[in-house]
Amino acid sequence: MALSGSLPTSAAASVMQECRACQNLERGRKQAATVRDLSKVTDFHVLIARHRARHRAEP
């Protein structure tokens, strides 16, 4: 999922790689996908989108 907004894609990707919360959310999404819990996968997609929106709001 690409980020749109004020950060260039490469800068946004590096912020997310360094952000522990991003890493934990991605890990949870992957674990849910592994056990095919699609409801939980959807929940993680929403949480990830909300969290990434905060990255874009930071100066």
The 8 nearest C-alpha neighbors of each residue, nearest first, counted from 0:
[[1, 2, 48, 3, 44, 47, 12, 8],
 [2, 0, 3, 8, 12, 11, 7, 9],
 [3, 1, 8, 4, 0, 11, 6, 51],
 [4, 2, 1, 5, 6, 8, 7, 55],
 [3, 5, 6, 55, 2, 7, 56, 52],
 [4, 6, 55, 7, 3, 56, 11, 2],
 [7, 5, 11, 4, 10, 8, 55, 3],
 [8, 6, 10, 9, 11, 5, 4, 3],
 [7, 9, 11, 10, 12, 6, 2, 1],
 [8, 10, 12, 11, 7, 13, 6, 14],
 [11, 9, 13, 7, 12, 8, 6, 14],
 [12, 10, 8, 14, 9, 13, 6, 7],
 [13, 11, 9, 15, 10, 14, 8, 16],
 [12, 14, 16, 10, 15, 11, 9, 17],
 [15, 13, 11, 17, 12, 16, 18, 10],
 [14, 16, 18, 12, 17, 13, 21, 11],
 [17, 15, 13, 14, 18, 12, 22, 21],
 [16, 18, 14, 15, 19, 13, 22, 21],
 [19, 17, 15, 21, 20, 16, 14, 22],
 [18, 20, 22, 21, 23, 17, 16, 15],
 [19, 21, 23, 22, 18, 24, 50, 15],
 [22, 20, 24, 18, 19, 23, 15, 25],
 [21, 23, 19, 25, 20, 24, 26, 18],
 [24, 22, 26, 20, 25, 21, 19, 27],
 [23, 25, 27, 21, 26, 22, 20, 28],
 [26, 24, 28, 22, 27, 23, 21, 29],
 [25, 27, 23, 29, 24, 28, 22, 30],
 [28, 26, 30, 24, 25, 29, 31, 23],
 [27, 29, 25, 31, 40, 26, 43, 30],
 [28, 30, 32, 26, 31, 27, 33, 25],
 [31, 29, 33, 27, 32, 28, 26, 34],
 [32, 30, 28, 36, 34, 33, 29, 40],
 [33, 31, 35, 29, 30, 34, 36, 40],
 [32, 34, 30, 35, 31, 29, 36, 28],
 [33, 35, 31, 32, 36, 30, 37, 29],
 [36, 34, 32, 33, 37, 31, 40, 30],
 [37, 35, 31, 39, 38, 34, 32, 40],
 [36, 38, 40, 39, 35, 41, 32, 31],
 [39, 37, 41, 40, 36, 42, 31, 35],
 [38, 40, 42, 41, 37, 36, 31, 43],
 [41, 39, 37, 43, 28, 42, 38, 31],
 [40, 42, 44, 38, 39, 43, 37, 45],
 [41, 43, 39, 45, 40, 44, 46, 38],
 [42, 44, 46, 40, 45, 41, 28, 47],
 [45, 43, 41, 47, 42, 46, 48, 40],
 [44, 46, 48, 42, 43, 47, 49, 41],
 [47, 45, 43, 49, 48, 44, 50, 42],
 [46, 48, 50, 44, 45, 49, 43, 51],
 [47, 49, 45, 51, 50, 46, 44, 52],
 [50, 48, 46, 52, 47, 51, 45, 53],
 [49, 51, 47, 53, 52, 48, 46, 54],
 [52, 50, 54, 48, 53, 49, 47, 55],
 [51, 53, 49, 55, 54, 50, 48, 56],
 [52, 54, 56, 51, 50, 55, 57, 49],
 [55, 53, 51, 52, 57, 56, 50, 14],
 [54, 56, 52, 53, 57, 5, 4, 51],
 [55, 57, 53, 54, 52, 58, 5, 51],
 [58, 56, 54, 55, 53, 52, 5, 6],
 [57, 56, 55, 54, 5, 6, 53, 4]]
